[in-house]
Amino acid sequence: MELFGYEFFRNALIGITLIAVASSVIGTYIFARRLVAIAGGITHACFGGLGLGYFTGINPIVMAGVFAVGSSVGVEWISSRHNVREDSAIAVIWSFGMALGVLFVFLTPGYVPELNAFLFGNILTISQADIIMFAIFTAVLIAFVAAFYNKIVVCAFDRDFARVSGLRAGVINTAMTVLTAIAIVLTIKLVGVMLLMSMLSLPQMIAETRYHLLNRLMIASAVVSVACCVGGLFASCYIEVPCSALIVIIMAVMFVVAKTATYVIQKRGDRRHRRPEQRGK
């Protein structure tokens, strides 16, 4: 209980909980579309914005936001208008953003000390302003998903059916991709690239071992993500290791345990349904 006496820990606890909930909603969507790689593409495209921001003297976060939104819209535009597979479009955006980032960082005079923060993050540096900003974003995200849930489900699982049905699949997908980009920009400095990629994929993979409907998958992944993040935050303060690394390890261990338990349960079920003469084989 002594930890709650420190403001930085209270801020970190509230912040990581909000980030876990928002990333679960977004992660479930991109997981259903089999586009987990888009998070990596946007994240690495942000590196180009960071480098340009340091080189020009403009706020790096603002420039990263411009690159993130631009890259997310670019992926949708290239894949839908030019008959290019989405994974190929992501690869182009990913490599182009990283190349620009490396170029501008090299051209920037002096040393850029904050790059490590964007790569690995530090949730303990979260401020009240960050919490308010992300709370607003999380509320907007949940409201948007709740308002257009049925259309989001159709667009995520069957884009061709959505077009035939008259749904504006491009608008829905672009809106969700832009929300993904905004979430990445808001959180990348707090949790880093490593943890952010895990929060957008591992909780969904754990929840999928039991649930398959999109709404249940969102809720279950949110519960898993919050539990892992809060547990990792407390544990990191006691054993004095980086919070992001510990959270990723906890999520990975939970995934292995969940898959193993599912496999054992399925094997037992198969044995029970075998005929008596087959059980000994």
DOFI-597828 format. One record per residue: residue in one letter; x, y, z of N, C-alpha, C in turn. Coordinates in steps of 0.001 Angstrom, whole numbers, padded with zeros to 6 digits, always signed. Layout:
<pts>
AXYZXYZXYZ
...
</pts>
This chain:
<pts>
M+000813-001214+000000+000000+000000+000000+000851+001270+000000
E+002109+001131+000341+002974+002316+000350+003126+002914-001041
L+003015+002082-002066+003191+002578-003428+002139+003621-003792
F+000935+003497-003221-000138+004437-003560+000117+005822-002975
G+001095+005954-002130+001447+007260-001603+002247+008101-002580
Y+002720+007492-003658+003505+008212-004661+002608+008576-005847
E+002653+009843-006211+001798+010307-007306+002181+009655-008629
F+003476+009467-008857+003898+008891-010134+003378+007475-010299
F+003269+006727-009177+002749+005357-009263+001245+005368-009517
R+000520+006267-008866-000925+006359-009110-001189+006730-010558
N-000417+007679-011069-000574+008054-012479-000278+006878-013408
A+000792+006142-013086+001157+004997-013917+000073+003924-013887
L-000528+003701-012716-001565+002678-012580-002804+003047-013395
I-003227+004301-013282-004399+004752-014051-004083+004735-015544
G-002900+005221-015900-002527+005305-017311-002433+003942-017965
I-001779+002977-017312-001609+001658-017914-002943+000938-018032
T-003886+001233-017108-005216+000629-017201-005970+001171-018406
L-005936+002484-018607-006592+003080-019773-005974+002581-021075
I-004652+002521-021104-003962+002048-022303-004324+000597-022595
A-004429-000217-021543-004762-001633-021717-006162-001799-022307
V-007120-001005-021822-008490-001101-022333-008552-000659-023790
A-007964+000485-024104-008009+000997-025477-007278+000070-026445
S-006120-000413-026043-005364-001298-026928-006087-002624-027140
S-006887-003055-026174-007654-004288-026340-008743-004111-027391
V-009416-002961-027370-010461-002700-028370-009850-002624-029762
I-008792-001846-029896-008139-001706-031201-007477-003009-031620
G-006795-003657-030679-006112-004898-030998-007055-005985-031469
T-008254-006056-030886-009227-007060-031313-009663-006817-032745
Y-009833-005549-033109-010238-005223-034482-009169-005641-035482
I-007921-005236-035246-006872-005572-036203-006544-007064-036152
F-006793-007700-035000-006607-009143-034889-007644-009870-035736
A-008883-009380-035708-009936-009991-036519-009678-009805-038012
R-009087-008695-038376-008758-008443-039787-007438-009081-040206
R-006776-009760-039279-005469-010376-039545-004459-009324-040008
L-004502-008187-039313-003616-007081-039673-002827-006604-038458
V-002386-007549-037631-001592-007160-036468-000330-006414-036906
A+000163-006755-038091+001379-006109-038592+001184-004624-038857
I-000080-004171-039004-000294-002752-039276+000136-001906-038083
A+000014-002455-036880+000478-001723-035702+001986-001520-035772
G+002705-002565-036180+004146-002422-036339+004499-001456-037447
G+003737-001491-038542+004000-000575-039644+003809+000877-039254
I+002708+001174-038562+002445+002552-038132+003461+002982-037092
T+003785+002068-036171+004748+002399-035118+006104+002772-035706
H+006569+001995-036654+007870+002279-037243+007812+003448-038213
A+006637+003689-038812+006485+004878-039641+006575+006139-038783
C+006121+006042-037521+006239+007179-036597+007688+007599-036405
F+008593+006649-036553+010008+006958-036375+010462+008012-037378
G+009881+007975-038582+010189+009014-039558+009724+010377-039095
G+008548+010438-038481+008055+011702-037950+008886+012216-036796
L+009328+011303-035936+010191+011708-034820+011498+012304-035338
G+012107+011618-036309+013359+012119-036867+013189+013474-037536
L+012096+013640-038285+011836+014928-038942+011575+016022-037917
G+010878+015671-036827+010620+016650-035781+011895+017131-035119
Y+012806+016214-034799+014085+016615-034210+014916+017440-035193
F+014856+017084-036469+015668+017775-037472+015169+019204-037716
T+013848+019386-037747+013268+020696-038038+013005+021531-036789
G+013079+020923-035606+012795+021653-034376+011323+021693-034017
I+010480+021015-034799+009050+020928-034501+008830+019825-033467
N+007757+019951-032680+007456+018947-031658+007451+017550-032276
P+008334+016642-031826+008408+015303-032428+007107+014514-032321
I+006358+014721-031226+005096+013995-031063+004094+014417-032136
V+004050+015718-032425+003136+016213-033465+003506+015623-034816
M+004794+015637-035132+005246+015093-036409+005006+013582-036473
A+005202+012903-035354+004920+011470-035329+003435+011207-035572
G+002573+012071-035018+001141+011934-035253+000777+012127-036715
V+001399+013098-037346+001149+013334-038774+001574+012119-039594
F+002749+011572-039291+003233+010397-040021+002357+009184-039743
A+001894+009031-038501+001080+007868-038148-000252+007881-038886
V-000944+009023-038842-002229+009129-039541-002023+008999-041046
G-000979+009663-041564-000706+009581-042988-000391+008161-043444
S+000376+007443-042648+000719+006063-043020-000488+005146-042940
S-001355+005349-041924-002544+004503-041806-003495+004719-042979
V-003705+005988-043356-004550+006287-044520-003880+005777-045792
G-002555+005877-045851-001826+005409-047025-001968+003920-047239
V-001935+003152-046157-002102+001700-046277-003476+001369-046851
E-004527+002000-046327-005868+001750-046824-006006+002173-048283
W-005404+003317-048632-005511+003836-049993-004775+002945-050998
I-003561+002528-050642-002786+001684-051552-003454+000332-051746
S-003955-000252-050664-004539-001599-050751-005879-001607-051471
S-006676-000545-051306-008021-000525-051892-008049+000041-053307
R-007203+001011-053601-007256+001687-054903-006286+001112-055927
H-005219+000490-055487-004192+000032-056421-004010-001478-056409
N-005006-002192-055875-005011-003665-055919-003713-004253-055370
V-003259-003707-054245-002053-004191-053575-002474-004848-052264
R-001891-005991-051951-002227-006653-050692-001841-005766-049519
E-002649-005843-048448-002434-004957-047315-001096-005217-046627
D-000671-006481-046549+000608-006752-045915+001768-006167-046721
S+001620-006135-048055+002651-005516-048896+002676-004005-048704
A+001480-003400-048616+001408-001953-048384+002009-001585-047029
I+001763-002418-046012+002334-002180-044682+003853-002238-044743
A+004387-003213-045489+005842-003339-045609+006464-002093-046234
V+005784-001530-047230+006294-000311-047879+006316+000851-046890
I+005199+001063-046184+005111+002157-045217+006118+001962-044088
W+006245+000736-043608+007163+000387-042516+008593+000775-042881
S+009071+000289-044019+010464+000521-044409+010715+001980-044761
F+009740+002638-045396+009911+004038-045781+010006+004929-044552
G+009135+004681-043551+009175+005477-042323+010469+005295-041563
M+010940+004066-041453+012204+003812-040759+013375+004460-041483
A+013355+004389-042818+014442+004987-043590+014494+006498-043391
L+013329+007149-043411+013300+008597-043179+013772+008932-041768
G+013360+008123-040787+013775+008370-039409+015283+008283-039244
V+015867+007236-039798+017326+007086-039715+018035+008254-040396
L+017522+008678-041546+018144+009777-042289+018116+011075-041492
F+016942+011426-040955+016818+012714-040252+017541+012701-038904
V+017550+011548-038222+018313+011472-036973+019799+011650-037247
F+020274+011069-038345+021687+011219-038706+022016+012679-039037
L+021071+013380-039692+021313+014765-040080+021119+015747-038931
T+020478+015321-037847+020234+016216-036714+021535+016441-035939
P+021920+017676-035707+023161+017935-034954+023052+017443-033511
G+024132+016881-033001+024159+016431-031612+023516+015073-031438
Y+023219+014749-030174+022676+013446-029802+021198+013585-029478
V+020408+012606-029876+018966+012626-029617+018680+011663-028460
P+018599+012166-027238+018510+011276-026074+017161+010616-025880
E+016081+011169-026444+014753+010664-026151+014342+009486-027024
L+015194+009078-027960+014823+007973-028830+014638+006673-028049
N+015452+006453-027029+015307+005238-026221+013945+005173-025547
A+013418+006354-025174+012096+006375-024537+011022+005891-025503
F+011159+006245-026785+010172+005809-027762+010324+004332-028091
L+011514+003795-027959+011738+002388-028256+011308+001490-027103
F+011606+001905-025862+011349+001051-024706+010290+001619-023764
G+010072+002938-023768+009030+003545-022968+009343+003578-021476
N+008566+004359-020760+008678+004428-019296+007336+004905-018753
I+006506+003961-018351+005158+004286-017896+005176+005133-016635
L+006265+005108-015867+006340+005877-014627+006479+007369-014880
T+006698+007766-016134+006802+009193-016466+005469+009783-016896
I+004389+009023-016832+003099+009528-017269+002629+010649-016352
S+002003+011652-016945+001552+012829-016197+000027+012887-016165
Q-000490+013844-015388-001938+014040-015327-002497+014431-016689
A-001749+015257-017433-002199+015660-018769-002295+014456-019699
D-001337+013540-019596-001387+012321-020406-002612+011482-020063
I-002925+011387-018780-004079+010596-018350-005367+011191-018896
I-005508+012504-018784-006727+013165-019280-006869+012966-020782
M-005758+013134-021507-005788+012998-022958-006191+011582-023366
F-005602+010595-022708-005907+009229-023099-007272+008785-022598
A-007741+009352-021491-009101+009037-021032-010128+009532-022048
I-009908+010718-022587-010806+011259-023616-010773+010373-024857
F-009568+009992-025265-009445+009142-026453-010130+007793-026242
T-009944+007186-025068-010557+005892-024790-012073+005989-024821
A-012620+007078-024280-014072+007280-024300-014584+007437-025731
V-013876+008203-026541-014272+008393-027937-014195+007063-028695
L-013136+006294-028458-012963+005008-029129-014092+004049-028784
I-014405+003919-027490-015464+002999-027072-016819+003451-027620
A-017079+004763-027618-018339+005284-028155-018459+004989-029648
F-017372+005158-030393-017397+004889-031840-017650+003413-032113
V-016960+002539-031392-017135+001104-031604-018550+000674-031222
A-019081+001225-030130-020438+000871-029717-021474+001346-030731
A-021268+002531-031313-022230+003092-032257-022231+002349-033595
F-021068+001892-034026-020957+001246-035344-020517-000214-035225
Y-020880-000855-034126-020356-002203-033860-020697-003190-034976
N-021969-003252-035384-022373-004227-036401-021641-003994-037725
K-021484-002736-038102-020770-002431-039343-019290-002778-039224
I-018726-002540-038050-017312-002875-037831-017098-004374-037937
V-018027-005161-037387-017909-006618-037453-017934-007087-038900
V-018884-006572-039676-018997-006982-041076-017754-006585-041866
C-017291-005355-041671-016114-004874-042405-014843-005616-041993
A-014785-006032-040742-013580-006718-040271-013483-008132-040809
F-014632-008836-040922-014588-010243-041300-014839-010491-042784
D-015586-009616-043448-015907-009862-044861-016111-008521-045563
R-015038-007971-046100-015118-006665-046761-015928-006745-048050
D-015848-007861-048769-016606-007999-050022-018100-007998-049747
F-018514-008718-048705-019938-008724-048349-020394-007331-047919
A-019498-006613-047228-019839-005261-046787-020077-004350-047983
R-019249-004467-049013-019435-003632-050204-020727-003988-050921
V-021010-005294-051060-022228-005728-051733-023463-005274-050969
S-023365-005243-049643-024502-004833-048802-024707-003329-048787
G-023812-002588-049410-023944-001145-049449-023279-000416-048307
L-022572-001155-047454-021857-000507-046351-020608+000183-046887
R-020261+001297-046292-019069+002026-046701-017874+001451-045931
A-017412+000305-046423-016349-000414-045722-015073+000407-045647
G-014790+001145-046720-013570+001950-046726-013566+003006-045637
V-014722+003626-045404-014822+004679-044385-014623+004079-042991
I-015299+002946-042723-015179+002294-041414-013752+001843-041166
N-013156+001184-042142-011793+000679-041969-010786+001811-041809
T-010975+002887-042582-010068+004029-042461-010206+004685-041097
A-011445+004823-040603-011663+005426-039290-011003+004596-038188
M-011145+003276-038251-010524+002420-037238-009000+002443-037344
T-008501+002527-038570-007050+002584-038746-006487+003898-038221
V-007218+004997-038442-006777+006300-037919-006811+006291-036389
L-007846+005685-035797-007897+005566-034340-006724+004728-033822
T-006349+003709-034576-005170+002912-034209-003922+003770-034226
A-003791+004602-035257-002621+005473-035365-002562+006471-034212
I-003707+007046-033850-003734+008009-032740-003353+007334-031431
A-003878+006127-031211-003536+005396-029984-002045+005114-029920
I-001451+004771-031037-000018+004483-031067+000783+005732-030726
V+000390+006867-031302+001112+008112-031034+000999+008515-029568
L-000186+008323-028987-000395+008731-027600+000357+007845-026607
T+000612+006605-026991+001176+005658-026029+002618+005263-026296
I+003141+005556-027461+004447+005014-027830+005552+005480-026885
K+005466+006714-026406+006503+007212-025505+006321+006673-024093
L+005120+006219-023764+004840+005735-022418+005159+004255-022258
V+004844+003449-023280+005044+002007-023161+006099+001479-024125
G+006468+002255-025143+007501+001823-026069+006977+000891-027148
V+007781+000708-028177+007382-000115-029314+007184-001570-028889
M+008073-002082-028058+008045-003489-027666+006749-003856-026963
L+006365-003095-025926+005167-003409-025166+003910-003120-025977
L+003933-002053-026777+002752-001684-027554+002367-002786-028528
M+003342-003369-029215+003055-004465-030141+002464-005666-029404
S+002966-005928-028204+002453-007059-027432+001028-006812-026955
M+000729-005587-026528-000606-005267-026027-001653-005297-027131
L-001226-005187-028377-002164-005233-029504-002326-006632-030085
S-001659-007624-029507-001751-008968-030082-001872-010077-029033
L-001013-010070-028006-000991-011187-027051-002293-011351-026258
P-002904-010280-025710-004170-010491-024992-005259-011093-025872
Q-005287-010699-027143-006279-011265-028058-005999-012740-028332
M-004729-013089-028456-004372-014493-028678-004727-015346-027467
I-004564-014785-026263-004945-015506-025051-006462-015677-024973
A-007191-014598-025250-008653-014648-025165-009252-015558-026232
E-008577-015671-027378-009111-016480-028473-009136-017965-028133
T-008340-018381-027157-008362-019791-026769-009709-020201-026165
R-010518-019215-025777-011818-019517-025161-012976-018838-025891
Y-012787-017624-026386-013873-016864-027006-013571-016587-028473
H-014654-016492-029276-014490-016245-030703-015384-015124-031224
L-016446-014792-030521-017258-013647-030902-016487-012356-030618
L-016647-011363-031483-015825-010164-031395-016047-009410-030087
N-017304-009265-029648-017556-008509-028422-016989-009222-027194
R-017150-010548-027132-016578-011297-026005-015057-011300-026068
L-014531-011331-027282-013075-011296-027441-012509-009972-026951
M-013219-008873-027220-012787-007559-026737-012777-007505-025219
I-013859-007968-024614-013974-007910-023158-012929-008806-022497
A-012786-010025-023004-011825-010954-022409-010392-010456-022563
S-010063-009917-023744-008707-009406-023945-008448-008189-023077
A-009487-007372-022834-009325-006218-021943-009036-006677-020519
V-009748-007704-020058-009512-008235-018709-008099-008794-018596
V-007679-009558-019606-006331-010135-019595-005280-009039-019626
S-005479-008048-020498-004493-006976-020649-004356-006158-019367
V-005490-005790-018761-005446-005011-017521-004773-005815-016409
A-005113-007096-016282-004525-007933-015234-003012-008056-015411
C-002562-008282-016647-001125-008423-016902-000382-007112-016676
C-000975-006008-017144-000302-004711-017019-000220-004261-015564
V-001319-004398-014821-001313-003992-013418-000396-004909-012611
G-000472-006208-012865+000413-007131-012172+001875-006883-012487
G+002172-006597-013751+003550-006302-014140+004062-005018-013535
L+003178-004022-013413+003577-002748-012813+003931-002924-011344
F+003084-003639-010594+003382-003884-009183+004660-004701-009025
A+004787-005760-009823+005951-006635-009703+007243-005905-010050
S+007187-005039-011068+008396-004318-011484+008886-003368-010402
C+007954-002822-009612+008352-001910-008536+009037-002665-007396
Y+008691-003935-007217+009272-004702-006119+010593-005361-006499
I+010682-005885-007723+011912-006579-008104+012835-005685-008932
E+012371-004438-009179+013197-003413-009814+013727-003848-011176
V+012792-004165-012072+013118-004458-013466+012218-003586-014341
P+012566-003385-015615+011722-002565-016504+010307-003115-016596
C+009341-002226-016430+007934-002620-016407+007503-003235-017735
S+007891-002612-018845+007440-003082-020155+007913-004508-020428
A+009170-004809-020106+009695-006148-020340+008959-007185-019498
L+008668-006848-018254+008001-007805-017364+006573-008070-017834
I+005877-007042-018295+004503-007223-018782+004482-008142-019998
V+005420-007938-020921+005493-008791-022110+005749-010243-021716
I+006647-010455-020755+006949-011821-020296+005720-012466-019661
I+004987-011704-018844+003779-012233-018206+002751-012628-019253
M+002553-011769-020259+001588-012072-021318+002010-013314-022098
A+003297-013424-022402+003780-014585-023149+003581-015875-022361
V+003864-015833-021050+003675-017016-020208+002192-017388-020134
M+001321-016397-020007-000115-016661-019961-000595-017290-021261
F-000047-016847-022389-000437-017425-023673-000037-018895-023754
V+001178-019217-023324+001639-020605-023344+000764-021464-022436
V+000445-020950-021246-000399-021690-020304-001792-021911-020886
A-002375-020861-021498-003715-020961-022066-003759-021965-023213
K-002762-021925-024096-002727-022875-025216-002524-024302-024723
T-001678-024478-023721-001447-025816-023169-002709-026363-022523
A-003407-025515-021761-004642-025951-021114-005703-026310-022151
T-005797-025516-023211-006764-025812-024269-006457-027140-024945
Y-005173-027374-025188-004759-028638-025829-005096-029835-024947
V-004823-029734-023646-005107-030841-022718-006601-031108-022651
I-007409-030058-022580-008864-030218-022509-009396-030884-023772
Q-008881-030476-024932-009325-031082-026192-008949-032549-026261
K-007747-032896-025794-007328-034293-025798-008216-035147-024898
R-008555-034624-023722-009437-035366-022814-010826-035530-023421
G-011300-034484-024090-012595-034586-024746-012604-035616-025854
D-011517-035682-026625-011426-036678-027694-011426-038097-027126
R-010741-038292-025993-010702-039626-025388-012077-040067-024900
R-012836-039138-024347-014165-039482-023827-015122-039875-024950
H-014926-039288-026141-015833-039568-027248-015402-040774-028072
R-014248-041375-027740-013841-042576-028442-014667-043784-028000
R-014763-044740-028886-015427-045990-028529-014535-046798-027578
P-015105-047679-026759-014299-048418-025753-013108-049150-026340
E-013276-049753-027539-012169-050515-028119-011061-049604-028663
Q-011363-048286-028844-010365-047345-029366-009594-046650-028281
R-010037-046703-027039-009410-045928-025972-008007-046427-025636
G-007748-047662-025896-006416-048186-025585-005392-047899-026656
K-005822-047389-027798-004900-047126-028883-004232-045790-028731
</pts>
